[in-house]
Amino acid sequence: MTNKPAFTEKKFIVTFVFVTSLFLMWGLLHSMSDVLNKHFQNVLNLSKSQSGLIQFSVFGAYFIMSIPAGYF
């Protein structure tokens, strides 16, 4: 009978679940930002260009922060 290698060691299960759930929540919240953006336009009386600036800021932050994160 052959033993299959474990996917991860038992001591790392909690950390694995925590990191995986953080990425799941990050993805869910990021996809909700598109839906919320339309509601923000209505509630805060934002124009399409102001709303686009919000989206540009979010994706621009990914670009800007990737440089120091890459050095780190």
PyMOL Python script that loads the backbone (N, CA, C, O; Angstrom):
from pymol import cmd

cmd.read_pdbstr("""\
ATOM      1  N   MET A   1       0.846  -1.166   0.000  1.00  0.00           N
ATOM      2  CA  MET A   1       0.000   0.000   0.000  1.00  0.00           C
ATOM      3  C   MET A   1       0.900   1.241   0.000  1.00  0.00           C
ATOM      4  O   MET A   1       1.786   1.363   0.847  1.00  0.00           O
ATOM      5  N   THR A   2       0.679   2.153  -0.939  1.00  0.00           N
ATOM      6  CA  THR A   2       1.511   3.344  -1.035  1.00  0.00           C
ATOM      7  C   THR A   2       0.848   4.506  -0.305  1.00  0.00           C
ATOM      8  O   THR A   2      -0.372   4.663  -0.315  1.00  0.00           O
ATOM      9  N   ASN A   3       1.674   5.291   0.312  1.00  0.00           N
ATOM     10  CA  ASN A   3       1.163   6.481   1.008  1.00  0.00           C
ATOM     11  C   ASN A   3       1.222   7.663   0.058  1.00  0.00           C
ATOM     12  O   ASN A   3       2.256   7.931  -0.553  1.00  0.00           O
ATOM     13  N   LYS A   4       0.117   8.358  -0.062  1.00  0.00           N
ATOM     14  CA  LYS A   4       0.075   9.576  -0.876  1.00  0.00           C
ATOM     15  C   LYS A   4       0.698  10.714  -0.086  1.00  0.00           C
ATOM     16  O   LYS A   4       0.489  10.808   1.124  1.00  0.00           O
ATOM     17  N   PRO A   5       1.454  11.575  -0.741  1.00  0.00           N
ATOM     18  CA  PRO A   5       1.980  12.735  -0.007  1.00  0.00           C
ATOM     19  C   PRO A   5       0.841  13.674   0.375  1.00  0.00           C
ATOM     20  O   PRO A   5      -0.117  13.851  -0.377  1.00  0.00           O
ATOM     21  N   ALA A   6       0.963  14.261   1.537  1.00  0.00           N
ATOM     22  CA  ALA A   6      -0.074  15.171   2.023  1.00  0.00           C
ATOM     23  C   ALA A   6      -0.047  16.460   1.214  1.00  0.00           C
ATOM     24  O   ALA A   6       1.012  16.915   0.783  1.00  0.00           O
ATOM     25  N   PHE A   7      -1.224  17.042   1.014  1.00  0.00           N
ATOM     26  CA  PHE A   7      -1.313  18.319   0.305  1.00  0.00           C
ATOM     27  C   PHE A   7      -0.579  19.397   1.070  1.00  0.00           C
ATOM     28  O   PHE A   7       0.143  20.203   0.483  1.00  0.00           O
ATOM     29  N   THR A   8      -0.757  19.415   2.349  1.00  0.00           N
ATOM     30  CA  THR A   8      -0.031  20.336   3.231  1.00  0.00           C
ATOM     31  C   THR A   8       0.073  19.692   4.595  1.00  0.00           C
ATOM     32  O   THR A   8      -0.744  18.845   4.957  1.00  0.00           O
ATOM     33  N   GLU A   9       1.060  20.088   5.336  1.00  0.00           N
ATOM     34  CA  GLU A   9       1.215  19.530   6.670  1.00  0.00           C
ATOM     35  C   GLU A   9       0.109  20.049   7.573  1.00  0.00           C
ATOM     36  O   GLU A   9      -0.423  21.140   7.364  1.00  0.00           O
ATOM     37  N   LYS A  10      -0.228  19.258   8.573  1.00  0.00           N
ATOM     38  CA  LYS A  10      -1.339  19.608   9.449  1.00  0.00           C
ATOM     39  C   LYS A  10      -1.114  20.930  10.169  1.00  0.00           C
ATOM     40  O   LYS A  10      -2.080  21.632  10.470  1.00  0.00           O
ATOM     41  N   LYS A  11       0.126  21.284  10.452  1.00  0.00           N
ATOM     42  CA  LYS A  11       0.375  22.527  11.181  1.00  0.00           C
ATOM     43  C   LYS A  11       0.124  23.764  10.323  1.00  0.00           C
ATOM     44  O   LYS A  11       0.019  24.871  10.852  1.00  0.00           O
ATOM     45  N   PHE A  12       0.025  23.589   9.004  1.00  0.00           N
ATOM     46  CA  PHE A  12      -0.207  24.724   8.109  1.00  0.00           C
ATOM     47  C   PHE A  12      -1.657  24.829   7.636  1.00  0.00           C
ATOM     48  O   PHE A  12      -1.977  25.722   6.851  1.00  0.00           O
ATOM     49  N   ILE A  13      -2.525  23.956   8.087  1.00  0.00           N
ATOM     50  CA  ILE A  13      -3.922  23.949   7.633  1.00  0.00           C
ATOM     51  C   ILE A  13      -4.620  25.263   7.987  1.00  0.00           C
ATOM     52  O   ILE A  13      -5.297  25.844   7.139  1.00  0.00           O
ATOM     53  N   VAL A  14      -4.467  25.736   9.213  1.00  0.00           N
ATOM     54  CA  VAL A  14      -5.147  26.961   9.647  1.00  0.00           C
ATOM     55  C   VAL A  14      -4.652  28.153   8.825  1.00  0.00           C
ATOM     56  O   VAL A  14      -5.449  28.982   8.387  1.00  0.00           O
ATOM     57  N   THR A  15      -3.342  28.234   8.618  1.00  0.00           N
ATOM     58  CA  THR A  15      -2.783  29.322   7.830  1.00  0.00           C
ATOM     59  C   THR A  15      -3.263  29.246   6.391  1.00  0.00           C
ATOM     60  O   THR A  15      -3.601  30.272   5.802  1.00  0.00           O
ATOM     61  N   PHE A  16      -3.299  28.061   5.818  1.00  0.00           N
ATOM     62  CA  PHE A  16      -3.761  27.867   4.449  1.00  0.00           C
ATOM     63  C   PHE A  16      -5.206  28.307   4.291  1.00  0.00           C
ATOM     64  O   PHE A  16      -5.542  28.998   3.330  1.00  0.00           O
ATOM     65  N   VAL A  17      -6.065  27.914   5.224  1.00  0.00           N
ATOM     66  CA  VAL A  17      -7.482  28.302   5.173  1.00  0.00           C
ATOM     67  C   VAL A  17      -7.623  29.806   5.334  1.00  0.00           C
ATOM     68  O   VAL A  17      -8.442  30.423   4.652  1.00  0.00           O
ATOM     69  N   PHE A  18      -6.845  30.407   6.218  1.00  0.00           N
ATOM     70  CA  PHE A  18      -6.904  31.845   6.445  1.00  0.00           C
ATOM     71  C   PHE A  18      -6.504  32.619   5.191  1.00  0.00           C
ATOM     72  O   PHE A  18      -7.216  33.536   4.782  1.00  0.00           O
ATOM     73  N   VAL A  19      -5.385  32.265   4.581  1.00  0.00           N
ATOM     74  CA  VAL A  19      -4.914  32.971   3.393  1.00  0.00           C
ATOM     75  C   VAL A  19      -5.878  32.760   2.226  1.00  0.00           C
ATOM     76  O   VAL A  19      -6.165  33.699   1.483  1.00  0.00           O
ATOM     77  N   THR A  20      -6.372  31.549   2.061  1.00  0.00           N
ATOM     78  CA  THR A  20      -7.323  31.264   0.989  1.00  0.00           C
ATOM     79  C   THR A  20      -8.608  32.057   1.159  1.00  0.00           C
ATOM     80  O   THR A  20      -9.146  32.588   0.188  1.00  0.00           O
ATOM     81  N   SER A  21      -9.104  32.138   2.392  1.00  0.00           N
ATOM     82  CA  SER A  21     -10.340  32.904   2.626  1.00  0.00           C
ATOM     83  C   SER A  21     -10.108  34.398   2.420  1.00  0.00           C
ATOM     84  O   SER A  21     -11.019  35.103   1.986  1.00  0.00           O
ATOM     85  N   LEU A  22      -8.901  34.897   2.723  1.00  0.00           N
ATOM     86  CA  LEU A  22      -8.616  36.310   2.473  1.00  0.00           C
ATOM     87  C   LEU A  22      -8.652  36.620   0.978  1.00  0.00           C
ATOM     88  O   LEU A  22      -9.199  37.647   0.577  1.00  0.00           O
ATOM     89  N   PHE A  23      -8.078  35.751   0.151  1.00  0.00           N
ATOM     90  CA  PHE A  23      -8.124  35.961  -1.284  1.00  0.00           C
ATOM     91  C   PHE A  23      -9.552  35.865  -1.817  1.00  0.00           C
ATOM     92  O   PHE A  23      -9.919  36.598  -2.735  1.00  0.00           O
ATOM     93  N   LEU A  24     -10.357  34.973  -1.253  1.00  0.00           N
ATOM     94  CA  LEU A  24     -11.760  34.865  -1.650  1.00  0.00           C
ATOM     95  C   LEU A  24     -12.501  36.150  -1.317  1.00  0.00           C
ATOM     96  O   LEU A  24     -13.236  36.675  -2.154  1.00  0.00           O
ATOM     97  N   MET A  25     -12.318  36.663  -0.102  1.00  0.00           N
ATOM     98  CA  MET A  25     -12.991  37.906   0.284  1.00  0.00           C
ATOM     99  C   MET A  25     -12.501  39.084  -0.548  1.00  0.00           C
ATOM    100  O   MET A  25     -13.291  39.953  -0.915  1.00  0.00           O
ATOM    101  N   TRP A  26     -11.206  39.123  -0.848  1.00  0.00           N
ATOM    102  CA  TRP A  26     -10.643  40.198  -1.661  1.00  0.00           C
ATOM    103  C   TRP A  26     -11.274  40.177  -3.049  1.00  0.00           C
ATOM    104  O   TRP A  26     -11.639  41.228  -3.576  1.00  0.00           O
ATOM    105  N   GLY A  27     -11.403  39.016  -3.638  1.00  0.00           N
ATOM    106  CA  GLY A  27     -12.021  38.902  -4.957  1.00  0.00           C
ATOM    107  C   GLY A  27     -13.492  39.299  -4.941  1.00  0.00           C
ATOM    108  O   GLY A  27     -13.962  39.991  -5.844  1.00  0.00           O
ATOM    109  N   LEU A  28     -14.213  38.862  -3.922  1.00  0.00           N
ATOM    110  CA  LEU A  28     -15.630  39.219  -3.819  1.00  0.00           C
ATOM    111  C   LEU A  28     -15.813  40.721  -3.657  1.00  0.00           C
ATOM    112  O   LEU A  28     -16.653  41.324  -4.327  1.00  0.00           O
ATOM    113  N   LEU A  29     -15.036  41.321  -2.778  1.00  0.00           N
ATOM    114  CA  LEU A  29     -15.169  42.764  -2.550  1.00  0.00           C
ATOM    115  C   LEU A  29     -14.731  43.565  -3.775  1.00  0.00           C
ATOM    116  O   LEU A  29     -15.300  44.614  -4.077  1.00  0.00           O
ATOM    117  N   HIS A  30     -13.729  43.067  -4.467  1.00  0.00           N
ATOM    118  CA  HIS A  30     -13.277  43.778  -5.665  1.00  0.00           C
ATOM    119  C   HIS A  30     -14.332  43.717  -6.769  1.00  0.00           C
ATOM    120  O   HIS A  30     -14.525  44.690  -7.497  1.00  0.00           O
ATOM    121  N   SER A  31     -15.007  42.585  -6.894  1.00  0.00           N
ATOM    122  CA  SER A  31     -16.052  42.491  -7.916  1.00  0.00           C
ATOM    123  C   SER A  31     -17.290  43.307  -7.519  1.00  0.00           C
ATOM    124  O   SER A  31     -18.033  43.769  -8.386  1.00  0.00           O
ATOM    125  N   MET A  32     -17.508  43.481  -6.227  1.00  0.00           N
ATOM    126  CA  MET A  32     -18.644  44.287  -5.779  1.00  0.00           C
ATOM    127  C   MET A  32     -18.409  45.773  -6.004  1.00  0.00           C
ATOM    128  O   MET A  32     -19.367  46.546  -6.044  1.00  0.00           O
ATOM    129  N   SER A  33     -17.163  46.188  -6.149  1.00  0.00           N
ATOM    130  CA  SER A  33     -16.888  47.612  -6.326  1.00  0.00           C
ATOM    131  C   SER A  33     -17.499  48.148  -7.620  1.00  0.00           C
ATOM    132  O   SER A  33     -17.887  49.315  -7.680  1.00  0.00           O
ATOM    133  N   ASP A  34     -17.590  47.319  -8.647  1.00  0.00           N
ATOM    134  CA  ASP A  34     -18.229  47.757  -9.896  1.00  0.00           C
ATOM    135  C   ASP A  34     -19.722  48.029  -9.684  1.00  0.00           C
ATOM    136  O   ASP A  34     -20.264  49.004 -10.206  1.00  0.00           O
ATOM    137  N   VAL A  35     -20.367  47.170  -8.926  1.00  0.00           N
ATOM    138  CA  VAL A  35     -21.795  47.348  -8.653  1.00  0.00           C
ATOM    139  C   VAL A  35     -22.011  48.561  -7.751  1.00  0.00           C
ATOM    140  O   VAL A  35     -22.909  49.368  -7.986  1.00  0.00           O
ATOM    141  N   LEU A  36     -21.182  48.679  -6.721  1.00  0.00           N
ATOM    142  CA  LEU A  36     -21.322  49.804  -5.799  1.00  0.00           C
ATOM    143  C   LEU A  36     -21.012  51.135  -6.467  1.00  0.00           C
ATOM    144  O   LEU A  36     -21.548  52.168  -6.068  1.00  0.00           O
ATOM    145  N   ASN A  37     -20.156  51.120  -7.473  1.00  0.00           N
ATOM    146  CA  ASN A  37     -19.785  52.346  -8.159  1.00  0.00           C
ATOM    147  C   ASN A  37     -21.018  53.021  -8.766  1.00  0.00           C
ATOM    148  O   ASN A  37     -21.144  54.244  -8.702  1.00  0.00           O
ATOM    149  N   LYS A  38     -21.914  52.248  -9.348  1.00  0.00           N
ATOM    150  CA  LYS A  38     -23.142  52.805  -9.925  1.00  0.00           C
ATOM    151  C   LYS A  38     -24.016  53.421  -8.833  1.00  0.00           C
ATOM    152  O   LYS A  38     -24.605  54.484  -9.033  1.00  0.00           O
ATOM    153  N   HIS A  39     -24.100  52.762  -7.691  1.00  0.00           N
ATOM    154  CA  HIS A  39     -24.896  53.305  -6.592  1.00  0.00           C
ATOM    155  C   HIS A  39     -24.252  54.572  -6.018  1.00  0.00           C
ATOM    156  O   HIS A  39     -24.948  55.509  -5.628  1.00  0.00           O
ATOM    157  N   PHE A  40     -22.926  54.588  -5.971  1.00  0.00           N
ATOM    158  CA  PHE A  40     -22.239  55.802  -5.519  1.00  0.00           C
ATOM    159  C   PHE A  40     -22.510  56.960  -6.458  1.00  0.00           C
ATOM    160  O   PHE A  40     -22.618  58.102  -6.012  1.00  0.00           O
ATOM    161  N   GLN A  41     -22.623  56.690  -7.749  1.00  0.00           N
ATOM    162  CA  GLN A  41     -22.947  57.755  -8.702  1.00  0.00           C
ATOM    163  C   GLN A  41     -24.285  58.387  -8.355  1.00  0.00           C
ATOM    164  O   GLN A  41     -24.430  59.609  -8.380  1.00  0.00           O
ATOM    165  N   ASN A  42     -25.254  57.556  -8.034  1.00  0.00           N
ATOM    166  CA  ASN A  42     -26.596  58.054  -7.728  1.00  0.00           C
ATOM    167  C   ASN A  42     -26.642  58.774  -6.381  1.00  0.00           C
ATOM    168  O   ASN A  42     -27.191  59.872  -6.283  1.00  0.00           O
ATOM    169  N   VAL A  43     -26.074  58.164  -5.351  1.00  0.00           N
ATOM    170  CA  VAL A  43     -26.182  58.704  -4.000  1.00  0.00           C
ATOM    171  C   VAL A  43     -25.325  59.955  -3.824  1.00  0.00           C
ATOM    172  O   VAL A  43     -25.764  60.926  -3.209  1.00  0.00           O
ATOM    173  N   LEU A  44     -24.107  59.935  -4.361  1.00  0.00           N
ATOM    174  CA  LEU A  44     -23.185  61.045  -4.156  1.00  0.00           C
ATOM    175  C   LEU A  44     -23.183  62.047  -5.300  1.00  0.00           C
ATOM    176  O   LEU A  44     -22.376  62.977  -5.315  1.00  0.00           O
ATOM    177  N   ASN A  45     -24.089  61.859  -6.263  1.00  0.00           N
ATOM    178  CA  ASN A  45     -24.203  62.736  -7.431  1.00  0.00           C
ATOM    179  C   ASN A  45     -22.864  62.881  -8.169  1.00  0.00           C
ATOM    180  O   ASN A  45     -22.420  63.992  -8.461  1.00  0.00           O
ATOM    181  N   LEU A  46     -22.237  61.746  -8.461  1.00  0.00           N
ATOM    182  CA  LEU A  46     -20.973  61.741  -9.188  1.00  0.00           C
ATOM    183  C   LEU A  46     -21.236  61.655 -10.683  1.00  0.00           C
ATOM    184  O   LEU A  46     -22.176  60.995 -11.126  1.00  0.00           O
ATOM    185  N   SER A  47     -20.400  62.327 -11.446  1.00  0.00           N
ATOM    186  CA  SER A  47     -20.492  62.201 -12.896  1.00  0.00           C
ATOM    187  C   SER A  47     -19.771  60.917 -13.326  1.00  0.00           C
ATOM    188  O   SER A  47     -19.102  60.268 -12.522  1.00  0.00           O
ATOM    189  N   LYS A  48     -19.919  60.570 -14.592  1.00  0.00           N
ATOM    190  CA  LYS A  48     -19.241  59.373 -15.107  1.00  0.00           C
ATOM    191  C   LYS A  48     -17.731  59.534 -15.031  1.00  0.00           C
ATOM    192  O   LYS A  48     -17.023  58.568 -14.745  1.00  0.00           O
ATOM    193  N   SER A  49     -17.225  60.732 -15.280  1.00  0.00           N
ATOM    194  CA  SER A  49     -15.770  60.938 -15.227  1.00  0.00           C
ATOM    195  C   SER A  49     -15.255  60.838 -13.788  1.00  0.00           C
ATOM    196  O   SER A  49     -14.168  60.307 -13.559  1.00  0.00           O
ATOM    197  N   GLN A  50     -16.013  61.335 -12.833  1.00  0.00           N
ATOM    198  CA  GLN A  50     -15.606  61.202 -11.430  1.00  0.00           C
ATOM    199  C   GLN A  50     -15.647  59.736 -11.000  1.00  0.00           C
ATOM    200  O   GLN A  50     -14.783  59.263 -10.262  1.00  0.00           O
ATOM    201  N   SER A  51     -16.660  59.039 -11.474  1.00  0.00           N
ATOM    202  CA  SER A  51     -16.760  57.624 -11.169  1.00  0.00           C
ATOM    203  C   SER A  51     -15.621  56.844 -11.819  1.00  0.00           C
ATOM    204  O   SER A  51     -15.091  55.901 -11.230  1.00  0.00           O
ATOM    205  N   GLY A  52     -15.251  57.238 -13.023  1.00  0.00           N
ATOM    206  CA  GLY A  52     -14.124  56.593 -13.693  1.00  0.00           C
ATOM    207  C   GLY A  52     -12.815  56.864 -12.980  1.00  0.00           C
ATOM    208  O   GLY A  52     -11.915  56.024 -12.979  1.00  0.00           O
ATOM    209  N   LEU A  53     -12.708  58.043 -12.370  1.00  0.00           N
ATOM    210  CA  LEU A  53     -11.503  58.366 -11.608  1.00  0.00           C
ATOM    211  C   LEU A  53     -11.364  57.448 -10.391  1.00  0.00           C
ATOM    212  O   LEU A  53     -10.249  57.099 -10.003  1.00  0.00           O
ATOM    213  N   ILE A  54     -12.475  57.064  -9.799  1.00  0.00           N
ATOM    214  CA  ILE A  54     -12.440  56.127  -8.678  1.00  0.00           C
ATOM    215  C   ILE A  54     -11.887  54.781  -9.149  1.00  0.00           C
ATOM    216  O   ILE A  54     -11.014  54.204  -8.501  1.00  0.00           O
ATOM    217  N   GLN A  55     -12.399  54.286 -10.277  1.00  0.00           N
ATOM    218  CA  GLN A  55     -11.911  53.017 -10.821  1.00  0.00           C
ATOM    219  C   GLN A  55     -10.439  53.126 -11.203  1.00  0.00           C
ATOM    220  O   GLN A  55      -9.665  52.202 -10.951  1.00  0.00           O
ATOM    221  N   PHE A  56     -10.046  54.245 -11.809  1.00  0.00           N
ATOM    222  CA  PHE A  56      -8.651  54.447 -12.190  1.00  0.00           C
ATOM    223  C   PHE A  56      -7.754  54.441 -10.956  1.00  0.00           C
ATOM    224  O   PHE A  56      -6.649  53.901 -10.991  1.00  0.00           O
ATOM    225  N   SER A  57      -8.224  55.036  -9.877  1.00  0.00           N
ATOM    226  CA  SER A  57      -7.441  55.078  -8.642  1.00  0.00           C
ATOM    227  C   SER A  57      -7.222  53.683  -8.071  1.00  0.00           C
ATOM    228  O   SER A  57      -6.133  53.365  -7.595  1.00  0.00           O
ATOM    229  N   VAL A  58      -8.259  52.854  -8.119  1.00  0.00           N
ATOM    230  CA  VAL A  58      -8.140  51.490  -7.593  1.00  0.00           C
ATOM    231  C   VAL A  58      -7.116  50.703  -8.403  1.00  0.00           C
ATOM    232  O   VAL A  58      -6.215  50.087  -7.834  1.00  0.00           O
ATOM    233  N   PHE A  59      -7.249  50.720  -9.726  1.00  0.00           N
ATOM    234  CA  PHE A  59      -6.328  49.942 -10.549  1.00  0.00           C
ATOM    235  C   PHE A  59      -4.959  50.600 -10.617  1.00  0.00           C
ATOM    236  O   PHE A  59      -3.953  49.906 -10.771  1.00  0.00           O
ATOM    237  N   GLY A  60      -4.896  51.923 -10.505  1.00  0.00           N
ATOM    238  CA  GLY A  60      -3.609  52.603 -10.450  1.00  0.00           C
ATOM    239  C   GLY A  60      -2.840  52.238  -9.190  1.00  0.00           C
ATOM    240  O   GLY A  60      -1.612  52.151  -9.212  1.00  0.00           O
ATOM    241  N   ALA A  61      -3.556  52.026  -8.094  1.00  0.00           N
ATOM    242  CA  ALA A  61      -2.903  51.620  -6.847  1.00  0.00           C
ATOM    243  C   ALA A  61      -2.248  50.255  -7.000  1.00  0.00           C
ATOM    244  O   ALA A  61      -1.184  50.017  -6.429  1.00  0.00           O
ATOM    245  N   TYR A  62      -2.864  49.359  -7.758  1.00  0.00           N
ATOM    246  CA  TYR A  62      -2.232  48.056  -8.029  1.00  0.00           C
ATOM    247  C   TYR A  62      -0.903  48.261  -8.747  1.00  0.00           C
ATOM    248  O   TYR A  62       0.092  47.621  -8.406  1.00  0.00           O
ATOM    249  N   PHE A  63      -0.881  49.144  -9.731  1.00  0.00           N
ATOM    250  CA  PHE A  63       0.342  49.389 -10.489  1.00  0.00           C
ATOM    251  C   PHE A  63       1.412  50.043  -9.613  1.00  0.00           C
ATOM    252  O   PHE A  63       2.571  49.628  -9.615  1.00  0.00           O
ATOM    253  N   ILE A  64       1.006  51.069  -8.867  1.00  0.00           N
ATOM    254  CA  ILE A  64       1.972  51.817  -8.051  1.00  0.00           C
ATOM    255  C   ILE A  64       2.550  50.922  -6.951  1.00  0.00           C
ATOM    256  O   ILE A  64       3.759  50.931  -6.716  1.00  0.00           O
ATOM    257  N   MET A  65       1.713  50.170  -6.294  1.00  0.00           N
ATOM    258  CA  MET A  65       2.187  49.351  -5.171  1.00  0.00           C
ATOM    259  C   MET A  65       2.917  48.099  -5.631  1.00  0.00           C
ATOM    260  O   MET A  65       3.620  47.483  -4.830  1.00  0.00           O
ATOM    261  N   SER A  66       2.779  47.706  -6.877  1.00  0.00           N
ATOM    262  CA  SER A  66       3.485  46.513  -7.338  1.00  0.00           C
ATOM    263  C   SER A  66       4.991  46.754  -7.412  1.00  0.00           C
ATOM    264  O   SER A  66       5.772  45.811  -7.280  1.00  0.00           O
ATOM    265  N   ILE A  67       5.406  47.990  -7.620  1.00  0.00           N
ATOM    266  CA  ILE A  67       6.841  48.283  -7.730  1.00  0.00           C
ATOM    267  C   ILE A  67       7.541  48.091  -6.377  1.00  0.00           C
ATOM    268  O   ILE A  67       8.511  47.336  -6.317  1.00  0.00           O
ATOM    269  N   PRO A  68       7.096  48.740  -5.283  1.00  0.00           N
ATOM    270  CA  PRO A  68       7.774  48.467  -4.012  1.00  0.00           C
ATOM    271  C   PRO A  68       7.560  47.023  -3.518  1.00  0.00           C
ATOM    272  O   PRO A  68       8.432  46.456  -2.860  1.00  0.00           O
ATOM    273  N   ALA A  69       6.412  46.444  -3.835  1.00  0.00           N
ATOM    274  CA  ALA A  69       6.189  45.056  -3.415  1.00  0.00           C
ATOM    275  C   ALA A  69       7.155  44.124  -4.135  1.00  0.00           C
ATOM    276  O   ALA A  69       7.621  43.144  -3.554  1.00  0.00           O
ATOM    277  N   GLY A  70       7.459  44.423  -5.392  1.00  0.00           N
ATOM    278  CA  GLY A  70       8.416  43.619  -6.130  1.00  0.00           C
ATOM    279  C   GLY A  70       9.825  43.744  -5.566  1.00  0.00           C
ATOM    280  O   GLY A  70      10.570  42.764  -5.531  1.00  0.00           O
ATOM    281  N   TYR A  71      10.190  44.928  -5.129  1.00  0.00           N
ATOM    282  CA  TYR A  71      11.504  45.116  -4.502  1.00  0.00           C
ATOM    283  C   TYR A  71      11.587  44.419  -3.164  1.00  0.00           C
ATOM    284  O   TYR A  71      12.637  43.900  -2.784  1.00  0.00           O
ATOM    285  N   PHE A  72      10.458  44.408  -2.443  1.00  0.00           N
ATOM    286  CA  PHE A  72      10.429  43.773  -1.121  1.00  0.00           C
ATOM    287  C   PHE A  72      10.594  42.288  -1.269  1.00  0.00           C
ATOM    288  O   PHE A  72      10.597  41.565  -0.273  1.00  0.00           O
TER     289      PHE A  72
END
""", "prot")
cmd.dss("prot")
cmd.show_as("cartoon", "prot")
cmd.util.cbc("prot")
cmd.orient("prot")
